[in-house]
């Protein structure tokens, strides 16, 4: 895979991570509504597919490097490592969405309880925990996407070698 293709791959995965983040409900949209559960369900599935892609692509690249008769190319290793590194915050985002599903379940359960002393406070605490879980997932997704974009945009040794050497500046003396 050429260097531009590898850069495009990293940017594509970063875009897909940002896409999951963009689809998550905003704090003022989070509440005991069936639509929130549907969105969480969809985005958990999307994120699980992305995590599966990251782990599969990393394993494939490592196998290809191990089987290669020639010395592994630095850009290939760099991309494989970037994908592997992105798996950690992606997995953390998936865990945060799992927590959000749990928090939503608690919040929905509270709506079925009779209002009494402390009910409003318990409901608000549960809603804030849901907001925090979704915000945590967003933070992890942003971190993973940022890591991938940084690696994609970093100059490589072969790209630096392709640039012409700067010419010495002529000095003007008067």
N, C-alpha and C positions, 0 to 999 in steps of 0.2 A: 504494500500500500504506500503510495507516495506521501511525502510530507504534507502537501496541501490537503490530500484526502484525510490524513490523520487529524489535521487541525479541524477540518470540517466535521469529522466524527466527534471530536471533543466538544465543539460548539453545538452540534446537534443534540448531544446528550444533555449539555447544560440547558439548552432551550427546552428540552422535554422536562427536566427537573423544574425549571421556572414555570412551565405550563401547569404542572401539578400544583405548585404553590399558588398560581393565579386562580385556580379553580376552587381553592379552599374558601369557605365562607369567611366574611369579614366579622370582626367582633360584634358589631351591631346586628348581624344576621344569625348569630348563634343563640339558639334557644331550643326548647323542647318541641321542635317541629319535625314532622316526617321528612321534609325536604333536606334538612341538615343530615339526617341519617343516610339518605340516598347519596348525597354529595360525598360524605365520608366513605361510603361503600365504594363508589366509583374511584375515588382518588387513592384509596388503599390498594385497590386492584391495579391501578396504573403504576403506582409506586412499587408495588411488588414485582410487576413486570420489568420495570427499570432496574431494580436491584438484581433480578435474575439475569438481565442483559449484562449488567456490569460484571457479575461474577462469571458468567459464561464467556464473555469476551476476554476477560482477564485470563481465565484458564486456557482459552484457545491460544492467545498470544504467548503465554508461557510455554505451552506445548510446542508451538511453532518455533520458538526460540531454541528450545532444548533439542529439537530434531534437526535444526538447521546445520548444514555442514560448514557453512561459513560463519564468521564471527557475527554475533547479533548486532544489528545496527542500533546506534544510540537512540534515534527517534522512535523506533519500535519499542525499545525498552522504556523510554520516557512515557509513551502513550499508555503502555501496559501498566506502569506504575501509577499514572494519573487516574486511570479507570479503577485500579485497586484502591487507591486512596479515597476516591469519591464514594466507594461502597460504604465506608464507615459512617459518614454523616447521612447518607441515604438510608442506611439501616436505622440510624437514630431517629430520622424523620418518620420512618415507618413505625417504629416503637411509639413515638409521640402521637401518631395518628391512632394507634391501638389504644393508647391511654385516652385519647379524645372520644373514641367509641365508648369506652367504659364510663367516662364522665357524662357523656350524653345519656347513657342508660340510667345513671343515677339521677340525672336531672329529670328525665321523663318519669321515672318512678316517683319522684317527689310530687309531680303534678297529680298523682293518683291518691296522695295522702290528704286527709282532711286538714284544712287550714287550722293552725293552732299557734300557741306561743312558739316563736322561733322558726316557724315554717318559712316565712319570707326571707329570713336571714340564711337559713339552710339552702333555700333555692338559689339565692344570690351567690353563696359560696360555691355551690355546685356549678353554676353558670360561669363564674370566674375561673374555676379550675378547667372547664372546657375551653374557655378563651385562651388560657395559658398553654394548654396542650397544643392547640392549633398554632399558636404563635411560636411555640418551640419547634414544631414541624416546619413551619415557614423558615425559621432561622437556620435549621439544619439543611434544608433544601437550598437556601441562598448560599450557604457555606460550600456545599458540594459543587454547585454551579460555578461559583467564583474560583474554586480550585481548578476546575476543568478549563475555564476560560484563561486563567493565568498561565497554565501549562501550554494551552493552544497558542497563546499570543507571545510566549517567550521565544526569543531568538534561539535557534539551534546552532550548533557548531558548523554544520554544512551550510546553513543560511548565511552565517557570518562570513564564511570563507568565500561565498559567491559575491559578496559586496566588494567593490573596488576599494583599495587602500586609499585613505585620505592623502591628498598631496600636500606637501609642506607649504604653508602659507608664505607668500612672498612678503618680505618686510619692506616697508617704505620708510626711508629715512630722509629727512630734509635738512 
